[in-house]
Amino acid sequence: MRKLLAIAACALVISANASDTPVKIGAIQVVETSGLTAAVMKLGEISGNSMFGAMAAARIAELPSNAFFGPTRQGASVYLPVYIDLEDVAEMDDAEDLDDSLDFAVVYPVAVPKDEFLAMHPSAVETNGMIRVYGEMFAEKDEWDEDSVTYVAFSDNGKWLVASEKPGLVALAMGDVASAERAMGDDVVRCDILPRGMAVARKFVKDGEMSRIMEGLDSAFASLRIGDAGIDVYGAYRFADGSELSKYGSSLLPENPFAFDDGSAVCAAANSYNDQSGLAKLYNDALAVIARNGLDLSSIVTCAEDGDTCRVSFDPAAFFARFANPTNKLDQIDADKIGAEINALGTKPPSPADKTYNCAMSISGYRPRFPAAQRFAYILPEMSGKKLCYAYSCSLCAIVQAVASACVAAIDDPGQRAALSPFVGLLPKENIGGVAAADWRDGDLNRYMVRISADELRSAVAGCTAVFTYAMMANMSANIKQIDEDAGEDCRDDEEEDFDDDDED
């Protein structure tokens, strides 16, 4: 405590002429170097591309921050609290001005003792526990500006180093050591927006409907996690007591949220969070606007409302026939005019749902191997038994395979169709995995989770690798053919020259 008071006193002396009154509005927490390395190696493992993991891990070892701070302490995390001067915010009229007013500090799990750190920075000067260091925290050492100064202090136990370009923030951030000590688990990055941060964001939201939503948000957090199941983004946002937004998510999905799926949906969503009724009419109105402006998509996209379900169907063969035809004169379509007319249609104000509304997307001529309910249960088994207010299931690989197969089959030229058929065979095949998302209420919190499954990642990476290999082979084949043609021309020229010589004889 005495050391912290000394640091605070030093900070006050250094910044005696400053009028800044910074407050913490949020924070970012990142796993330390060995944790980052483990995460990218895991990503390489679950995606089936271990070489990527090894290459990324090598780059992590070369992070510029290592040159300034030294290595991180294993099993800890780097914590970056974000601050802003509320007096500056009060005078701002534009959100673009925020960039110049945001400040941050770094709470770093240092692995070297204080004397070794000072040896890394021979020109550093220490006064009352505050170290004035010449250098930049996140720049390569040979790019440091000689006039750049960073203020640094060590925690009492020597395990944490707190740094900032502003000395006053060092003393403030020293109080965040406890936050930095929170275990990360499998998380790679966490981001917190505190109530003050939400209040600052609220000031710059001018749109009326969005402003209503922002008024109901108190705080939020989000995390990125990489594990055996895949890549997760999850978190929560807290509702303000008594706000309109606090009513959202009160209506629950049925026990089987995807009962509306007849087995044809490549993407499906069940929503009892916010009112989505009338979605089919909105889609069809937009399609009508596009048609009036010379681009009739009625043979490509159809949208119909079936009770409380919006069903959208996409025909990739019709899409190919429409857009591959050079006589379509698509360059005469005024996209700006279409956009303006669609915006003029307007949307109904957001409101909480009092019943479930569903949406399903299918692709003409294609039936997925797995229904939406089975896919969702496989990707997010943690949701079993939870009372959800939103559920989403999608197979990206199925969409790519279906669209590509249909487009190649629609090619009139047999030679081109035969040449591209192997390409389709190399694309990622549909598996039971994919992308899934869920929302559920937890008191005054709305929690959410989105996951890209590991097998979907593996299929996508394998497909991309195969397609890249196919493209290289096709390019090589074309080059060889060109060389043969050029050689043939040269041979014919030589024969003609020999023939002319014989004539002269």
KAHU-V244755 format. One record per pair of residues at least 12 apart in sequence whose ideal C-beta (glycine too) atoms are under 7 Angstrom apart, sorted by sequence separation. I is the first residue (numbers start at 0). J is the second residue. If there is no record, write none. Layout:
i=I j=J
i=I j=J
//
This chain:
i=40 j=52
i=88 j=100
i=120 j=132
i=133 j=145
i=135 j=147
i=150 j=162
i=161 j=173
i=201 j=213
i=222 j=234
i=257 j=269
i=407 j=419
i=436 j=448
i=39 j=52
i=87 j=100
i=120 j=133
i=134 j=147
i=136 j=149
i=149 j=162
i=150 j=163
i=200 j=213
i=201 j=214
i=221 j=234
i=256 j=269
i=300 j=313
i=407 j=420
i=436 j=449
i=120 j=134
i=133 j=147
i=135 j=149
i=220 j=234
i=286 j=300
i=299 j=313
i=133 j=148
i=134 j=149
i=149 j=164
i=219 j=234
i=220 j=235
i=299 j=314
i=375 j=390
i=435 j=450
i=39 j=55
i=40 j=56
i=84 j=100
i=150 j=166
i=219 j=235
i=298 j=314
i=407 j=423
i=39 j=56
i=83 j=100
i=131 j=148
i=132 j=149
i=152 j=169
i=159 j=176
i=219 j=236
i=252 j=269
i=375 j=392
i=434 j=451
i=83 j=101
i=219 j=237
i=299 j=317
i=374 j=392
i=131 j=150
i=132 j=151
i=150 j=169
i=154 j=173
i=197 j=216
i=218 j=237
i=252 j=271
i=283 j=302
i=298 j=317
i=299 j=318
i=404 j=423
i=433 j=452
i=36 j=56
i=39 j=59
i=81 j=101
i=82 j=102
i=159 j=179
i=197 j=217
i=216 j=236
i=217 j=237
i=251 j=271
i=282 j=302
i=374 j=394
i=403 j=423
i=432 j=452
i=82 j=103
i=129 j=150
i=130 j=151
i=152 j=173
i=197 j=218
i=217 j=238
i=250 j=271
i=371 j=392
i=432 j=453
i=434 j=455
i=81 j=103
i=130 j=152
i=154 j=176
i=216 j=238
i=217 j=239
i=299 j=321
i=432 j=454
i=433 j=455
i=36 j=59
i=80 j=103
i=129 j=152
i=194 j=217
i=215 j=238
i=216 j=239
i=279 j=302
i=403 j=426
i=432 j=455
i=35 j=59
i=79 j=103
i=80 j=104
i=128 j=152
i=194 j=218
i=215 j=239
i=248 j=272
i=279 j=303
i=430 j=454
i=193 j=218
i=247 j=272
i=279 j=304
i=430 j=455
i=79 j=105
i=136 j=162
i=192 j=218
i=247 j=273
i=400 j=426
i=32 j=59
i=192 j=219
i=215 j=242
i=367 j=394
i=399 j=426
i=400 j=427
i=77 j=105
i=78 j=106
i=214 j=242
i=215 j=243
i=216 j=244
i=399 j=427
i=400 j=428
i=430 j=458
i=191 j=220
i=215 j=244
i=282 j=311
i=400 j=429
i=32 j=62
i=77 j=107
i=190 j=220
i=215 j=245
i=279 j=309
i=367 j=397
i=428 j=458
i=77 j=108
i=105 j=136
i=189 j=220
i=190 j=221
i=278 j=309
i=396 j=427
i=427 j=458
i=76 j=108
i=211 j=243
i=212 j=244
i=396 j=428
i=397 j=429
i=427 j=459
i=75 j=108
i=189 j=222
i=396 j=429
i=188 j=222
i=396 j=430
i=427 j=461
i=188 j=223
i=394 j=429
i=427 j=462
i=72 j=108
i=186 j=222
i=187 j=223
i=362 j=398
i=365 j=401
i=426 j=462
i=71 j=108
i=72 j=109
i=129 j=166
i=186 j=223
i=187 j=224
i=425 j=462
i=32 j=70
i=72 j=110
i=186 j=224
i=187 j=225
i=293 j=331
i=294 j=332
i=395 j=433
i=32 j=71
i=68 j=107
i=71 j=110
i=185 j=224
i=293 j=332
i=362 j=401
i=394 j=433
i=395 j=434
i=31 j=71
i=33 j=73
i=69 j=109
i=70 j=110
i=113 j=153
i=129 j=169
i=185 j=225
i=292 j=332
i=362 j=402
i=393 j=433
i=425 j=465
i=426 j=466
i=31 j=72
i=68 j=109
i=69 j=110
i=185 j=226
i=292 j=333
i=364 j=405
i=392 j=433
i=393 j=434
i=425 j=466
i=31 j=73
i=69 j=111
i=392 j=435
i=31 j=75
i=113 j=157
i=292 j=336
i=391 j=435
i=422 j=466
i=425 j=469
i=31 j=76
i=112 j=157
i=292 j=337
i=391 j=436
i=30 j=76
i=31 j=77
i=29 j=76
i=69 j=116
i=307 j=354
i=313 j=360
i=315 j=362
i=390 j=437
i=422 j=469
i=28 j=76
i=29 j=77
i=289 j=337
i=307 j=355
i=389 j=437
i=421 j=469
i=109 j=158
i=259 j=308
i=288 j=337
i=307 j=356
i=308 j=357
i=309 j=358
i=310 j=359
i=311 j=360
i=312 j=361
i=313 j=362
i=314 j=363
i=389 j=438
i=28 j=78
i=69 j=119
i=108 j=158
i=109 j=159
i=307 j=357
i=313 j=363
i=387 j=437
i=388 j=438
i=108 j=159
i=109 j=160
i=308 j=359
i=312 j=363
i=387 j=438
i=388 j=439
i=26 j=78
i=27 j=79
i=107 j=159
i=288 j=340
i=387 j=439
i=388 j=440
i=26 j=79
i=106 j=159
i=107 j=160
i=288 j=341
i=386 j=439
i=26 j=80
i=377 j=431
i=378 j=432
i=385 j=439
i=26 j=81
i=106 j=161
i=107 j=162
i=377 j=432
i=378 j=433
i=382 j=437
i=25 j=81
i=285 j=341
i=379 j=435
i=23 j=80
i=24 j=81
i=104 j=161
i=105 j=162
i=374 j=431
i=378 j=435
i=23 j=81
i=24 j=82
i=104 j=162
i=105 j=163
i=373 j=431
i=379 j=437
i=23 j=82
i=24 j=83
i=104 j=163
i=285 j=344
i=374 j=433
i=396 j=455
i=22 j=82
i=284 j=344
i=375 j=435
i=395 j=455
i=21 j=82
i=22 j=83
i=368 j=429
i=374 j=435
i=21 j=83
i=367 j=429
i=369 j=431
i=396 j=458
i=21 j=84
i=22 j=85
i=102 j=165
i=396 j=459
i=20 j=84
i=104 j=168
i=395 j=459
i=19 j=84
i=20 j=85
i=104 j=169
i=281 j=346
i=20 j=86
i=102 j=168
i=106 j=172
i=67 j=134
i=67 j=135
i=104 j=172
i=67 j=136
i=106 j=175
i=379 j=448
i=106 j=176
i=277 j=347
i=379 j=450
i=64 j=136
i=378 j=450
i=64 j=137
i=66 j=139
i=106 j=179
i=63 j=137
i=66 j=140
i=378 j=452
i=63 j=138
i=63 j=139
i=273 j=349
i=274 j=350
i=31 j=108
i=273 j=350
i=274 j=351
i=273 j=351
i=274 j=352
i=273 j=352
i=272 j=352
i=276 j=356
i=278 j=358
i=21 j=102
i=271 j=352
i=275 j=356
i=270 j=352
i=271 j=354
i=271 j=355
i=270 j=355
i=72 j=158
i=82 j=168
i=269 j=355
i=270 j=356
i=315 j=401
i=315 j=402
i=319 j=406
i=269 j=357
i=268 j=357
i=316 j=405
i=320 j=409
i=268 j=358
i=315 j=405
i=316 j=406
i=319 j=409
i=315 j=406
i=68 j=160
i=80 j=172
i=267 j=359
i=316 j=408
i=316 j=409
i=266 j=360
i=80 j=175
i=264 j=359
i=265 j=360
i=264 j=360
i=265 j=361
i=78 j=175
i=264 j=361
i=265 j=362
i=259 j=357
i=263 j=361
i=260 j=359
i=78 j=178
i=259 j=359
i=78 j=179
i=249 j=351
i=250 j=352
i=253 j=355
i=265 j=367
i=76 j=179
i=250 j=353
i=252 j=355
i=263 j=366
i=247 j=351
i=250 j=354
i=262 j=366
i=267 j=371
i=246 j=351
i=76 j=183
i=264 j=371
i=262 j=370
i=94 j=203
i=260 j=370
i=88 j=199
i=260 j=371
i=260 j=372
i=257 j=370
i=88 j=202
i=257 j=371
i=257 j=372
i=83 j=199
i=272 j=388
i=9 j=126
i=255 j=372
i=271 j=388
i=272 j=389
i=9 j=127
i=257 j=375
i=8 j=127
i=9 j=128
i=10 j=129
i=270 j=389
i=9 j=129
i=269 j=390
i=5 j=127
i=6 j=128
i=5 j=128
i=6 j=129
i=268 j=391
i=267 j=392
i=2 j=128
i=266 j=393
i=265 j=393
i=265 j=394
i=256 j=387
i=265 j=397
i=265 j=398
i=256 j=390
i=251 j=386
i=252 j=387
i=257 j=392
i=251 j=387
i=252 j=388
i=265 j=401
i=212 j=349
i=251 j=388
i=250 j=388
i=252 j=390
i=208 j=348
i=248 j=388
i=208 j=349
i=6 j=152
i=21 j=167
i=21 j=168
i=19 j=167
i=34 j=183
i=38 j=187
i=17 j=167
i=21 j=171
i=14 j=166
i=26 j=178
i=35 j=187
i=2 j=155
i=13 j=166
i=14 j=167
i=30 j=183
i=28 j=183
i=10 j=166
i=30 j=186
i=10 j=167
i=30 j=187
i=10 j=169
i=29 j=188
i=10 j=170
i=27 j=188
i=28 j=189
i=6 j=169
i=7 j=170
i=27 j=190
i=6 j=170
i=26 j=191
i=25 j=191
i=272 j=438
i=6 j=173
i=25 j=192
i=25 j=193
i=24 j=193
i=3 j=173
i=23 j=193
i=24 j=195
i=25 j=196
i=24 j=196
i=22 j=195
i=24 j=199
i=45 j=227
i=42 j=225
i=41 j=225
i=45 j=229
i=41 j=226
i=38 j=225
i=248 j=438
i=249 j=440
i=248 j=440
i=248 j=445
i=245 j=443
i=238 j=443
i=237 j=443
i=237 j=444
i=238 j=445
i=235 j=444
i=236 j=445
i=235 j=445
i=235 j=446
i=235 j=447
i=234 j=447
i=233 j=447
i=233 j=448
i=231 j=448
i=232 j=449
i=231 j=450
i=230 j=450
i=229 j=450
i=230 j=451
i=228 j=450
i=229 j=451
i=229 j=452
i=228 j=452
i=229 j=453
i=228 j=453
i=227 j=453
i=229 j=456
i=45 j=453
i=46 j=456
i=47 j=457
i=45 j=456
i=46 j=457
i=45 j=457
i=48 j=460
i=47 j=460
i=46 j=460
i=47 j=461
//
